[in-house]
Amino acid sequence: NAGVTQTPKFQVLKTGQSMTLQCAQDMNHNSMYWYRQDPGMGLRLIYYSASEGTTDKGEVPNGYNVSRLNKREFSLRLESAAPSQTSVYFCASITQGGDEQYFGPGTRLTVT
Amino acid sequence: GESVGLHLPTLSVQEGDNSIINCAYSNSASDYFIWYKQESGKGPQFIIDIRSNMDKRQGQRVTVLLNKTVKHLSLQIAATQPGDSAVYFCAEREWNYGQNFVFGPGTRLSVLP
């Protein structure tokens, strides 16, 4: 049982490049989340998916798109990376009706 | 919008002493609160939670206190150990908004030998 996994762990992009951050969970959770974490700030919600086939915007969705590929996988795409998107990105999941969110190890993204 | 914040951004304590980390929240409709621990290079890990119908909950070496009157949450760590050094986050949830949480900025706890 790996929990929540994220790839890659580190990534450096040039402004304007695109990339997809991958997230998978093996706990049969319904809801999945993407957060970004910036120095001195709490985790901010980018997008979430309450169930397979649904996605909703969070607090800071601009510049991102998501895909809930199946129950296990929830990807985050940056179509045209900007330096303001330099951050650490965390994926999380939670079971329906559950309380505790389980987090992945994070992806550290730098956009130059 | 609603927010969750912390009073102290950094806290240094002597090994063996007790630590108290504070959190203020502004959404009076929040009904559930969690404390997370985040070690360097890792994702947040659940420590302890409390529902709004309680004012105290104890775990192993940790206690969470909730004061709804002043919208204040605290995490107490007894006999702080070097392994407790980390960033601690509080998070709140309003059930009407599903399972989405609002996170505070975090407090860094440093345990001195």
Chai-1 contact restraints between the chains, C-beta under 6 A:
chainA,res_idxA,chainB,res_idxB,connection_type,confidence,min_distance_angstrom,max_distance_angstrom,comment,restraint_id
A,S31,B,Q99,contact,1.0,0.0,6.0,A-B,restraint_1
A,G40,B,P105,contact,1.0,0.0,6.0,A-B,restraint_2
A,M41,B,P105,contact,1.0,0.0,6.0,A-B,restraint_3
A,G42,B,F103,contact,1.0,0.0,6.0,A-B,restraint_4
A,G42,B,G104,contact,1.0,0.0,6.0,A-B,restraint_5
A,G42,B,P105,contact,1.0,0.0,6.0,A-B,restraint_6
A,L43,B,F103,contact,1.0,0.0,6.0,A-B,restraint_7
A,F90,B,G43,contact,1.0,0.0,6.0,A-B,restraint_8
A,I94,B,Q99,contact,1.0,0.0,6.0,A-B,restraint_9
A,E100,B,F46,contact,1.0,0.0,6.0,A-B,restraint_10
A,F103,B,G43,contact,1.0,0.0,6.0,A-B,restraint_11
A,F103,B,P44,contact,1.0,0.0,6.0,A-B,restraint_12
A,G104,B,G43,contact,1.0,0.0,6.0,A-B,restraint_13
A,P105,B,K42,contact,1.0,0.0,6.0,A-B,restraint_14
A,P105,B,G43,contact,1.0,0.0,6.0,A-B,restraint_15
A,G106,B,G43,contact,1.0,0.0,6.0,A-B,restraint_16
